[in-house]
Amino acid sequence: MEPKKLTRPQTNRVIAGVCAGIGNYFNVDPVVVRICWVLFSLMGGTGLLAYLVCLIIMPEDDSIVM
């Protein structure tokens, strides 16, 4: 069994795939991650900064889905 990777998937994206990648990594529905991210963004704006950091740090998934 190979270890999990935190990547931004090519599918199930809304903006850049950050929430979908986090949801896939923790086996949580990406909608739940998106709702939490919006709540953090509304409470002082730290969610926006964290999203941008994750967007820069998280690599895109290289696997091709057909």
For each residue, the residues with C-beta under 8 A, 3 or more apart:
1:
2:
3:
4: 25
5: 25 61
6: 21 22 25 58
7: 21 58 59 60 61 62
8: 13 16 17 18 20 21 55 58 59 60 61
9: 12 13 17 20 21 24 61
10: 13 17 60 61 63 64 65
11: 20 65
12: 9 17 20 30
13: 8 9 10 16 17 20
14: 19 20 34
15: 18
16: 8 13 55
17: 8 9 10 12 13 20 21 60 61
18: 8 15 21 22 51 54 55 58
19: 14 22 23 30 33 34 37
20: 8 9 11 12 13 14 17 23 24 30 33
21: 6 7 8 9 17 18 24 25 58 61
22: 6 18 19 25 26 28 30 33 54
23: 19 20 26 27 28 29 30 31 32 33
24: 9 20 21 27 30
25: 4 5 6 21 22
26: 22 23
27: 23 24
28: 22 23 32 33
29: 23 32 33
30: 12 19 20 22 23 24 33 34
31: 23 34 35
32: 23 28 29 35 36
33: 19 20 22 23 28 29 30 36 37
34: 14 19 30 31 37 38
35: 31 32 38 39
36: 32 33 39 40
37: 19 33 34 40 41 47 50 51
38: 34 35 41 42 47
39: 35 36 42 43 47
40: 36 37 43 46 47 50
41: 37 38 45 46 47 48 51
42: 38 39 47
43: 39 40 46 47
44:
45: 41 48 49
46: 40 41 43 49 50
47: 37 38 39 40 41 42 43 50 51
48: 41 45 51 52
49: 45 46 52 53
50: 37 40 46 47 53 54
51: 18 37 41 47 48 54 55
52: 48 49 55 56
53: 49 50 56 57
54: 18 22 50 51 57 58
55: 8 16 18 51 52 58
56: 52 53
57: 53 54
58: 6 7 8 18 21 54 55
59: 7 8
60: 7 8 10 17
61: 5 7 8 9 10 17 21
62: 7
63: 10
64: 10
65: 10 11
66:
